[in-house]
Amino acid sequence: MKAEDAIRYEVSNRVAEIGLNRPPVNALTLAMLEQLVAAFNRAGKDDKVRSVLLTSTLPSRFSAGLDLKNIAGKPDKVRALLDKLYIELTDAQYGLGKPSIAVVNGAARGGGMTLAISCDIIIAGEEATFGYPEIDLGLVPAIHFVHLPRIVGRHRAFDLLFSGRSFSAAEALSLGLVSRVVPGASVKAEARKLADLFGTKSANSMRLARAAFMRANDLDYRRGVGYAAELFCNVAATEDAQEGLRAFSEKRPPNW
């Protein structure tokens, strides 16, 4: 598959749909993230677009996170990936000027959680699952240290981030991590309905109000993003993390 096929972009009825399209699990590469950031910037600059959907073209998969096989033993590649995922995506979403909705109808893990959380709203299908498995690989879910305690509370965030366990859409809803849970067959239709509703509002009012909302809820988040990128890179360079990545590639338990 060509790199340019990793992200699909189309606009219909004033809604831009950005589709993750890298089988089998939408594992994130630098090229894919470059295209994703470019797609959000494109939607932000298009006055005809009133809202944005982030979706997956793959059934039962949203995103498995970073393509770990491509970063083992490559610290420079890790830094470049995180600059895109943590910093440039955050900036693109921060200045988007219109609502963004993550449509999660499958498994979201690690960096896939980062993609979803970057949006203003998360709508999940009933069969969607979530998780932060980085700790099981000797890595750390660094970006989620910054925002997850603010969403679900410190103790519940620690549970999710340090256990590495997966959890259901129903639990995510009860924690306040997702906005709505609907039957999987109708998840995109529900997101589209909400996007259409946003499109009936004054575009200028939505832009100004969203900018104020982002500033009010920033809580030094963007500075924390830079620290999170540094932390992840430092941990990824350790021998335990490299062993975790080798074990993942070789499909065996890590030997720590």
Backbone as a ProteinNet text record, in pm:
[ID]
protein_1_A
[PRIMARY]
MKAEDAIRYEVSNRVAEIGLNRPPVNALTLAMLEQLVAAFNRAGKDDKVRSVLLTSTLPSRFSAGLDLKNIAGKPDKVRALLDKLYIELTDAQYGLGKPSIAVVNGAARGGGMTLAISCDIIIAGEEATFGYPEIDLGLVPAIHFVHLPRIVGRHRAFDLLFSGRSFSAAEALSLGLVSRVVPGASVKAEARKLADLFGTKSANSMRLARAAFMRANDLDYRRGVGYAAELFCNVAATEDAQEGLRAFSEKRPPNW
[TERTIARY]
83.8	0	87.3	53.9	128.3	105.9	208.4	197.6	81	52.8	-52.3	-191.9	-202.3	-332.4	-364.1	-270.5	-289.1	-396.6	-426.4	-531.4	-624	-751.9	-850.4	-918.9	-944.6	-1004.6	-1115.2	-1232.4	-1341.4	-1434.3	-1500.4	-1593.9	-1731.6	-1831.2	-1969.2	-2061.4	-2143.6	-2241.4	-2176.5	-2064.5	-1993	-1925.6	-1912.8	-1843.2	-1722.5	-1604.4	-1483.4	-1465.8	-1445	-1418.9	-1275.8	-1199.4	-1061	-1058.7	-1024.8	-1030.7	-893.3	-868.1	-744.5	-753.8	-651.8	-664.1	-530.8	-480.6	-355.6	-375.2	-424.9	-444.1	-311.4	-315.1	-438.9	-494.2	-414.2	-458.7	-441.1	-416.1	-391.5	-276.4	-167.4	-47.3	13.6	54.9	93.5	240.5	264.9	400	416.1	540.7	565.8	489.3	492.8	422.4	272.4	216.3	72.6	37.6	120.7	94.5	111.6	206.4	222	95	40.2	-82.8	-201.3	-204.2	-313.9	-312.8	-196.8	-185	-222	-174	-206.6	-357.3	-423.1	-567.7	-643	-602.3	-667.3	-642.2	-520	-491.1	-572.8	-589	-669.7	-814.5	-868.7	-1006.9	-1022.2	-920.4	-927.5	-928.2	-858.6	-848.8	-966.3	-1047.1	-1157.6	-1282.9	-1321.2	-1437.8	-1567.9	-1566.7	-1687.9	-1708.7	-1604.6	-1612.5	-1654.6	-1760.5	-1810.8	-1774.1	-1743.9	-1703.7	-1624.2	-1552.8	-1459.4	-1484.1	-1488.8	-1497.4	-1363.9	-1313.7	-1196.5	-1246.3	-1232.2	-1288.1	-1179.3	-1218.1	-1133	-1206.3	-1133.4	-1192.9	-1193.9	-1129.8	-1114.4	-1222.1	-1287.7	-1386.9	-1320.8	-1378.2	-1335.5	-1198.7	-1141.2	-1014	-1021.9	-981.4	-962.4	-814.3	-730.1	-585.5	-514.8	-413.8	-334.5	-223	-207.6	-102.4	21.2	135.3	258.8	296	352.4	402.6	532.9	521.6	634.3	747.8	716.9	822	918.5	872.1	954.8	1032.4	1017.3	1088.7	1189.7	1190.3	1284.4	1428	1505.1	1644.2	1663.4	1559.3	1567.4	1517.4	1597.2	1552.6	1516.6	1584.9	1552.6	1413.2	1376.6	1243.3	1136.6	1166.1	1071.6	1044.9	1150.1	1135.4	1052.3	1077.9	1002.7	854.9	826.9	688.1	615.8	682.1	617.1	600	691.6	673.8	544.4	515.4	392	270.3	278	161.9	128.2	229.5	206.5	196.3	284.8	295.6	219.6	250.7	186.9	37.1	-1.8	-144.7	-218.4	-155.5	-215.6	-235.4	-135.2	-146.1	-254.3	-260.6	-361.6	-502	-521.5	-653.3	-683.2	-583.2	-603.4	-651.5	-593.8	-630.2	-729.6	-797.2	-885	-998.5	-1057.1	-1161.5	-1299.8	-1315.9	-1445.4	-1443.2	-1558.7	-1562.1	-1502.3	-1434.3	-1383.8	-1442.9	-1481.1	-1547.4	-1472.8	-1424.9	-1363.5	-1473.3	-1472.8	-1571.6	-1498.2	-1515.1	-1438.5	-1530.2	-1514.6	-1597.1	-1506.9	-1418.8	-1324.6	-1221.4	-1106.7	-1002.9	-919	-903	-815.2	-713.4	-586.8	-480.9	-368.7	-304.4	-183.6	-200.2	-122.7	-131.4	-267.7	-342.1	-480.1	-567.3	-538.6	-608.1	-572.8	-447.4	-404.9	-482.9	-500.9	-577.7	-720.1	-783.9	-923.1	-935.5	-847.4	-854.5	-825.6	-752.6	-723.5	-848.9	-953.3	-1077.9	-1163.1	-1260.9	-1347.6	-1448.7	-1490.1	-1593.3	-1552.2	-1581.7	-1558.9	-1692.8	-1732.7	-1852.1	-1804.3	-1844.4	-1794.4	-1907.5	-1875.2	-1966.6	-1965.6	-2071.4	-2083	-1971.2	-1916.6	-1811.8	-1671.3	-1660.8	-1529	-1458.1	-1326.3	-1245.7	-1129.6	-1078	-976.2	-865.9	-749.6	-643.9	-512.8	-428.5	-296.3	-193.1	-151.8	-65.1	83.6	121.2	263.2	344.9	287.9	362.8	403.5	325.9	357.4	475.5	516.8	629.3	753.3	746.2	857.6	857.1	747.1	731.7	638.5	606.1	513.9	411.6	284.9	181.7	190	301.7	340.3	237.8	184.8	91	-34.2	-70.3	-192.4	-174.3	-48	-22.7	-70.6	-66.1	-97	-247.1	-325.8	-468	-562.5	-526.2	-624.7	-669.6	-579.1	-627.2	-729.4	-719.9	-816.5	-953.5	-955.1	-1080.9	-1147.9	-1071.6	-1133.5	-1095.2	-1004.8	-959	-825.8	-748.9	-612.7	-607	-688.7	-676.6	-725.7	-833	-880.5	-784.7	-723.6	-624.2	-504.1	-459.4	-345.5	-378.4	-498.5	-544.3	-529.6	-582.7	-581.7	-441	-361.8	-231	-124.4	-133.7	-28.1	-62.7	-188.7	-223.9	-206.4	-223	-215.7	-337.3	-439.5	-556.8	-643.4	-716.7	-814.2	-947.8	-1031.7	-1161.6	-1265.6	-1389.8	-1500	-1547.4	-1629.7	-1691.7	-1781.7	-1849.6	-1937.8	-1857.2	-1741.2	-1657.7	-1604.1	-1563.6	-1513.6	-1620.3	-1744.5	-1854.6	-1873.8	-1870	-1890.1	-1779.4	-1660.3	-1547.1	-1549	-1635	-1636.3	-1531.8	-1474.7	-1370	-1427.2	-1546.9	-1614.9	-1745.3	-1794.6	-1912.5	-2042.9	-2045.8	-2165.6	-2124.7	-2207.6	-2191.8	-2320.7	-2310.1	-2427.4	-2400.9	-2505	-2482.6	-2382.6	-2294.2	-2186.5	-2231.8	-2345.6	-2393.8	-2434.5	-2460.8	-2509.3	-2412.1	-2288.4	-2196.8	-2159	-2133.2	-2097.1	-2217.9	-2336.4	-2457.2	-2483.3	-2458.4	-2476.8	-2377.1	-2254.1	-2152.3	-2187.4	-2233.6	-2272	-2388.7	-2483.1	-2598	-2550.3	-2456.3	-2404.1	-2324.5	-2244.5	-2168.5	-2261.2	-2370.3	-2468.1	-2531.8	-2556.7	-2613	-2516.4	-2388.7	-2289.7	-2287.9	-2312	-2308.6	-2420.8	-2525.2	-2635.9	-2606.1	-2498.6	-2464	-2383.7	-2374.1	-2289.4	-2144.6	-2082.8	-1944.2	-1851.4	-1876.6	-1791.7	-1806.4	-1931	-1954.3	-1890.3	-1901.8	-1841.8	-1689.1	-1630.8	-1485.8	-1438.6	-1505.5	-1466.1	-1491.9	-1606.9	-1640.7	-1546.3	-1512.6	-1421.9	-1283.9	-1236.5	-1106.3	-1104.8	-1214.2	-1222.9	-1228.4	-1301.2	-1311.3	-1174.7	-1100.6	-968.3	-875.1	-879.1	-793.8	-832.7	-961.6	-1008.6	-972.3	-963.3	-936.9	-793.6	-709.5	-571.8	-497.1	-509.5	-448.9	-302.7	-229.6	-87.5	-63.1	-166.9	-158.4	-49.7	-38.6	55.3	200.6	228.4	362.5	385.6	282.3	292	316.8	266.7	287.7	437	506.7	650	724.9	687.5	751.1	720.5	596.3	557.6	639.9	665.4	746	888.2	944.5	1079.4	1083.9	982.3	976.8	968.6	879.9	864.2	996.5	1062	1188.6	1295.7	1302.6	1402.2	1377.2	1251.7	1218.7	1239.2	1201.8	1215.9	1361.3	1454.7	1596.8	1655.3	1580.4	1632.6	1637.5	1719.2	1731.6	1600.8	1530.9	1403	1304.2	1297.1	1204.9	1246	1375	1421.1	1392.2	1406.2	1369.9	1219.9	1141.2	996.4	956.5	1022.1	992.8	1038.8	1155	1200.8	1104.1	1060.1	967.5	836.5	790.4	667.2	684.3	796	820.7	834	893	915.8	801.7	698.4	577.8	610.2	685.2	722.7	714.2	711	713.1	847.5	850.9	979.9	1057.6	1188.8	1276.9	1341	1270.5	1321.3	1387.8
-119.9	0	124.9	219.9	344.5	427	504.8	587.8	684.2	734.1	834.4	777.2	643	580.2	566	602.8	578.3	666.2	779.1	869.4	902.1	888.1	928.9	1056.7	1145.1	1274.1	1304.9	1334.9	1376.5	1470.5	1557.6	1653.8	1629.8	1622.1	1602.8	1681.2	1767.2	1844.2	1918.8	1983	2069.2	1992.9	1861	1777.8	1713.7	1735.8	1669.6	1538.5	1431.3	1302	1261.3	1242.4	1198.1	1051.2	963.9	820.5	757.5	691.1	615.6	490.4	466.8	362.2	291.3	225.9	150.8	11.1	-83.1	-220.2	-280.1	-374	-432	-361.9	-274.1	-219.7	-68.8	-1	143.3	179.6	101.1	135.4	262.4	352.3	486.9	495.9	541.9	569.9	720.4	763.4	905.9	959.9	886.3	931.7	943.8	847.4	850.6	970	996.9	1109.8	1243	1250	1371.9	1398.9	1294.5	1309.3	1345.1	1287.2	1314.9	1461.3	1511.1	1651.7	1742.6	1708.2	1787.5	1788.3	1675.4	1667.7	1757.7	1758.7	1847.9	1994.1	2026.5	2164	2203.4	2110.3	2136.1	2164.6	2083.6	2104	2236.7	2271.5	2396.5	2519.1	2511.6	2626	2635.6	2531	2526.8	2587.6	2705.7	2773.2	2698.4	2609.2	2532.6	2416.7	2382.6	2273.7	2330.1	2273.2	2319.9	2226.6	2102.7	2008.4	1895.8	1820.2	1718.9	1587.3	1477.9	1343.5	1273	1211.9	1124.9	981.7	904.7	770.1	669.8	543	437.8	368.6	335.8	260.8	111	68.1	-74.1	-122.1	-231.8	-284.4	-334	-299	-342.3	-290.7	-194.8	-135.5	16.1	87.4	231.5	256.5	234.4	240	169.2	88.4	16.9	102.2	226	313	309.3	345.9	354.4	219.9	223.4	103.1	64	-21.3	-49.8	-122.1	-202.1	-275.3	-181.4	-61.2	33.4	130.7	120.3	214.7	147.7	14.9	-54	-19.3	30.8	66	189.3	271	389.8	513	565.6	678.8	802.9	827.2	944.1	932	810.5	788.4	807.1	764	783.6	932.2	1011.6	1156.3	1218.9	1181.4	1238	1200.7	1076.1	1031.4	1109.7	1126.8	1196.2	1344.7	1404.3	1544.3	1560.9	1463.7	1469.1	1438	1328.1	1279.4	1366	1405.6	1480.4	1631	1685.2	1830.7	1885.9	1836.5	1892.9	1860.2	1739.6	1706.5	1790.9	1811	1896.7	2038.1	2092.2	2227.1	2234	2131.1	2129.9	2127.4	2047.5	2040.9	2170	2223.3	2344.6	2460.3	2473.3	2584	2548.1	2436.3	2387.3	2484	2544.2	2643.4	2587.5	2456.5	2391.5	2259	2204.7	2083	1962.7	1878.4	1751	1636.9	1531	1417.4	1289.9	1215.5	1085.1	979.7	898.6	791.4	659.7	600	481.3	359.5	277.9	158.4	36.3	24.3	-86.5	-64.2	-129.8	-123.5	3.3	74.8	191.7	167	171.6	143.5	246.2	278.2	360	487.8	501.2	619.4	637.3	528.9	540.2	612.9	594.3	669.9	817.9	845.9	985.2	1052	981.6	1036.5	1068.2	973.7	993.8	1108.8	1110.8	1211.7	1351.2	1359.6	1490.8	1560.6	1483.7	1540.5	1598.8	1680.8	1745.1	1648.3	1550.9	1455.8	1317.5	1215.4	1077.1	1003.8	950.1	865.8	724.5	630.4	493.5	396.2	293.6	182.7	92.9	17.6	-66.6	-170.1	-213.5	-315.7	-255.6	-125	-61.9	-96	-104.4	-127.7	-28.2	-5.7	96.4	39.9	102.6	57.4	131.2	122.7	185.4	75.2	-0.9	-117.1	-84.6	41.7	77.5	16.8	15.4	-31.4	-177.1	-256.2	-397.2	-416.8	-310	-316.3	-246.2	-203.8	-130.1	15.6	62.8	202.8	271.9	396.7	469.6	544.3	546.2	623.1	770	834.2	962.8	1073.1	1086.1	1194.4	1182.2	1059.3	1037.5	1069.1	1076.2	1124.9	1269.9	1342.6	1485.3	1510.2	1438.7	1473.6	1374.9	1245.7	1147.5	1170.8	1205.5	1232.1	1345	1441.8	1552.4	1506.9	1400.4	1351.2	1251.9	1153.6	1043.8	1045.2	1134	1135.6	1062.6	1104	1053.4	902.3	849.4	708.9	615.6	654.5	572.2	580.3	697.7	710.3	619.6	615.1	528.8	383.4	341	204.8	172.7	259.7	233.6	239.3	336.4	360.2	261.7	213.5	128.6	-19.6	-54	-195.1	-244	-152.9	-191.4	-267	-277.8	-358.9	-287.3	-366.1	-309.5	-296.2	-205.4	-185.4	-150.4	-168.4	-160.7	-17.9	-2.5	127.3	167.3	70.5	100.9	157.3	98.4	151.6	288.6	305.7	435.9	543.2	509.2	604.8	637.5	535.5	558.7	645.1	640.5	720.3	862.6	887.1	1017.8	1031.7	919.9	922.4	935.6	882.3	899.3	974.4	1037.4	1122.5	1043.9	947.5	867.5	727.5	629.5	493.4	455	407.9	372.9	238.3	171.2	46.6	67.8	-29.6	-13.5	19.6	-36.5	-14.3	130.2	203.9	341.6	446	405.1	498.7	613.6	584.2	692.6	781.6	720.8	800.2	894.1	847.5	931.4	1047.2	1017.2	1122.8	1222.8	1174.1	1262.2	1351.3	1296.4	1375.7	1490.7	1462	1565.9	1668.6	1620	1711.7	1803.5	1748.3	1829.6	1934.4	1896.7	1991.9	2107.8	2076.6	2182.7	2274	2215.7	2292.1	2392.7	2380.8	2476.8	2603.7	2601.7	2717.8	2819.1	2939	3041	2993.9	2988.8	2943.9	3035.2	3165	3259.1	3241.7	3224.2	3203.8	3073.5	2968.5	2840.2	2853.5	2925.4	2942.6	3017.8	3128.9	3209	3134.2	3066.9	2994.1	2876.5	2805.5	2691.9	2739.1	2850.2	2903.7	2939.4	2999.7	3033.5	2908.1	2807.2	2679.8	2613.1	2613.4	2551.8	2624.1	2756.2	2831.2	2803.6	2798.9	2778.5	2640.6	2543.7	2406.2	2361.3	2453.7	2417.8	2370.6	2446.3	2409	2366.7	2443.9	2418.2	2286.2	2237	2108.2	2107.7	2215.9	2215.2	2210.4	2270.2	2257.5	2113.9	2051.6	1912.3	1818.6	1853	1771	1761.2	1873	1871.7	1784.2	1790.7	1706.2	1559	1529.8	1391.5	1332.6	1410.8	1362.8	1330	1416.1	1393.2	1267.5	1249.6	1132.4	1004.2	1001.2	880.1	845.3	943.8	918.9	866.1	922.4	877.1	732.8	698.9	562.2	465.6	506.9	419.7	382.1	465.3	438.1	339.9	303.3	212.6	69.9	-13.3	-152.5	-229.2	-198.9	-267.3	-238.9	-113.6	-79.3	-146.8	-150.5	-216.2	-365.5	-427.5	-568.4	-588	-495.4	-503.5	-495.3	-406.6	-392.4	-514.9	-571.2	-694	-808.2	-818.6	-925.7	-912.1	-788.3	-765	-810.8	-774.2	-812.1	-963.3	-1027.6	-1171.9	-1252.3	-1181.9	-1245.3	-1340.8	-1287	-1363.5	-1273.3	-1330.9	-1246	-1176.7	-1054.1	-986.8	-1050.2	-1045	-1100.3	-985	-937.8	-824.8	-873.6
0	0	0	-80.9	-87.8	37.6	74.7	195.1	186.3	63.5	51.7	76.3	78.1	102.6	251.7	339.5	482.4	545.5	482.4	530.5	413.8	436.8	337.4	384.5	291.2	325.1	225.5	277	189.1	264.5	190.9	248.7	188.8	274.9	230.8	323.1	264.1	342	458.9	429.9	525.3	639.6	622.4	720.9	653.7	709.4	660.4	735.7	662.7	725	697	803.9	796	837.3	742.6	768.7	781.5	894	912.5	825.3	742.7	640.8	619.4	726	713.1	773.5	694.1	743.7	789.7	885.9	939.5	1063.4	1129.4	1258.7	1270.2	1158.2	1161.7	1255.6	1248.3	1325.1	1266.5	1353	1312.6	1273.7	1153.1	1104.4	1091.1	1067.3	1050.1	928.9	817.4	696.7	722	794.9	824	911.8	1011.7	1100.6	1028.9	938.3	858.6	778.6	718.8	642.1	731.6	851.8	944.3	987.7	1026.7	1066.7	950.2	830.1	711.9	685.8	709.7	687.6	784.7	911.5	1008.4	971.5	930.9	889.8	767.1	676.1	556.6	594.1	682.8	726.9	800.5	880.4	954.8	865.4	752.6	661.6	564.8	555.8	460.3	523.1	478.7	536.2	509.1	411.4	381.4	478.2	552.4	650.4	784.8	842.7	971.8	1087.6	1058	1162.3	1098.5	1183	1134.7	1207.6	1130.4	1188	1168.5	1274.5	1264.9	1275.8	1168.9	1162.5	1124.4	1117.1	1064.6	951.3	846.8	736	764.6	873.9	903.2	1000.8	972.1	1065.9	1194	1305.7	1439.8	1483.1	1407.7	1446.7	1433.5	1538.5	1527.5	1502.2	1603	1581.8	1695.5	1659.3	1759.2	1817.1	1768.9	1819.7	1731	1786.2	1708.3	1647.8	1528	1463.3	1533.3	1633.4	1721.8	1651.2	1550.1	1480.4	1408.6	1379.5	1304.4	1391.8	1524.6	1610.1	1702.4	1706.7	1794.3	1754.9	1852.2	1827.3	1742	1726.1	1639.6	1715.2	1809.2	1890.8	1809.7	1699.4	1616.9	1557.3	1519	1463.6	1571	1694.4	1804.5	1825.2	1826.9	1847.6	1736.4	1612.6	1500.3	1508.2	1544.1	1557.9	1666.9	1780.5	1892.1	1865.7	1791.3	1754.1	1674.3	1588.3	1509.7	1595.4	1671.8	1745.7	1866.3	1941.8	2065.2	2041	1957.8	1947.3	1826.7	1707.4	1588.3	1581.3	1621.3	1623.5	1726.6	1842.6	1944.9	1891.6	1823.9	1768.9	1660.8	1576	1469.6	1528.2	1631.4	1694.8	1771.1	1837.6	1917.5	1830	1711.9	1624.1	1515.6	1529	1422.5	1391.1	1494.2	1472.2	1448.9	1461.2	1441.9	1517.7	1553	1635.4	1563.6	1641.2	1589.2	1671.3	1602.5	1666	1628.5	1727.4	1703.7	1701.4	1598.2	1581.3	1602.8	1721.4	1758.6	1755.2	1654.1	1640.2	1631.6	1730.2	1732.3	1839.5	1826.2	1928.4	1913.2	2023.6	2030.2	2140.6	2107.1	2202.7	2188.5	2301	2298.1	2220.2	2112.8	2028.8	1965.4	1948.7	1900.9	2000.5	2128.9	2232.6	2221.2	2189.6	2172.7	2060.5	1948.8	1837.2	1880.9	1948.8	1990.2	2089.6	2188.6	2293.9	2240.3	2129.9	2073.1	2021.9	1995.5	1943.7	2056.1	2018.5	2117.3	2177.3	2098.5	2138.9	2091.5	2172.2	2130.6	2134.1	2019.6	2011.7	1982.3	2066	2055.5	2026.1	1950.1	1931.5	2053.9	2072.9	2192	2201.8	2088.5	2089.9	2092.6	2095	2099.5	2230.1	2224.1	2343.6	2345.1	2465	2485.9	2574.6	2570.8	2658.6	2637.1	2740.2	2740	2767.8	2665.8	2688.2	2694.2	2688.8	2681.7	2795.8	2915.5	3032.7	3017.2	2940.8	2920	2825.8	2758	2664.8	2719.9	2846.4	2903.9	2864.1	2803.9	2765.9	2865	2839.8	2927.3	2841.7	2884	2813.1	2851.8	2817.7	2876	2855.5	2734.6	2707.8	2794.1	2827.2	2903.9	3052.4	3098	3233.4	3246.4	3134.9	3137.5	3149.3	3068.9	3061.3	3127.7	3134.7	3181.5	3325.8	3420.4	3556.8	3562.4	3470.5	3469.6	3421.2	3341.5	3286	3380.6	3429	3505.3	3653	3695.1	3833.2	3847.6	3944.7	3961.1	3983.1	4071.9	4108.6	3998.1	3931.1	3820.2	3702.1	3682.5	3576	3603.5	3728	3763	3732.8	3767.4	3739.4	3591.1	3505.5	3361.8	3302.8	3345.6	3283.8	3329.2	3452.2	3506.1	3506.5	3481.4	3468.7	3325.6	3229.5	3088.9	3039.5	3122.3	3085.7	2981.7	2905.4	2813.1	2884.7	2835.7	2898.9	2793.4	2830.4	2735.3	2714.2	2610.9	2585.5	2701.3	2760.7	2873.8	2990.8	3020.3	3128.4	3091.4	2965.6	2920.9	2937.8	2909.7	2927.8	3074.9	3159.9	3303.1	3362.9	3302.9	3349.7	3295.5	3197.8	3133.6	3025.2	2981.4	2880.5	2739.9	2718.2	2589.8	2613.5	2507.7	2519.3	2509	2414.4	2391.8	2348.5	2382	2332.2	2262.2	2139.3	2059	1992.1	1942.2	1868.4	1755.4	1736.7	1640.8	1500.8	1460.9	1324.9	1300.4	1407.8	1391.3	1443.7	1478.1	1541.8	1448.8	1321.5	1231.2	1202.4	1191.9	1168.7	1285.8	1407.8	1526.3	1524.2	1486.8	1478.7	1370.1	1257.3	1147.4	1187.9	1261.9	1307.5	1396.2	1485.3	1573.6	1493.6	1397.4	1312.5	1233.8	1183.1	1109.9	1201.1	1326.6	1422.3	1445.4	1463.3	1479	1356.7	1239.9	1117.3	1103.3	1185.5	1179.9	1260.2	1337.8	1421.4	1339.6	1391.6	1329.4	1330	1212.4	1202.6	1282.2	1278.5	1351	1501.6	1547.2	1690.4	1737.6	1657.9	1694.6	1701.3	1607.6	1606.9	1730.5	1761.6	1877.1	2007.7	2015.2	2137.3	2159.5	2052.3	2068.3	2110.2	2053.3	2092.5	2240.6	2288.6	2430.9	2516.3	2469	2540.4	2550.9	2441	2442.1	2539.3	2539.9	2632.4	2777.4	2804.5	2942.1	2994.7	2905.3	2947.1	2920.5	2878.2	2846.3	2970.8	3080.8	3208.7	3193.1	3114.4	3091.2	3017.3	2949.8	2881.1	2774.8	2699.1	2588.3	2637	2751	2807.6	2853.3	2908	2950.2	2834.8	2716.5	2598.2	2566.1	2573.2	2547.3	2646.7	2773.3	2874.7	2847.9	2806.4	2779.9	2666.5	2562.5	2450.9	2497.8	2582	2633.8	2720.1	2804.6	2891.5	2809.8	2710.7	2629.7	2561	2503.6	2433	2527.9	2647.7	2745	2787.2	2811.4	2852	2736.2	2615.1	2498	2471.4	2517.8	2495.8	2596.4	2700.9	2801.9	2748.9	2811.7	2769.1	2791.4	2902	2925.9	2813.6	2770.8	2662.5	2532.5	2503.6	2381.5	2385.1	2502.7	2517.1	2498.2	2552.4	2533.5	2387.6	2312.6	2170.2	2091.5	2128.2	2061.4	2088.3	2213.8	2249.6	2173.9	2158.6	2082.6	1938.5	1876.2	1737.4	1722.1	1823.8	1817.4	1877.6	1923.7	1978.5	2093.4	2190.6	2310.5	2431.7	2552.3	2672.4	2686.4	2735.8	2756.8	2870.8	2860.9	2963.2	3039.4	3140.3	3219.1	3346.1
[MASK]
++++++++++++++++++++++++++++++++++++++++++++++++++++++++++++++++++++++++++++++++++++++++++++++++++++++++++++++++++++++++++++++++++++++++++++++++++++++++++++++++++++++++++++++++++++++++++++++++++++++++++++++++++++++++++++++++++++++++++++++++++++++++++++++++

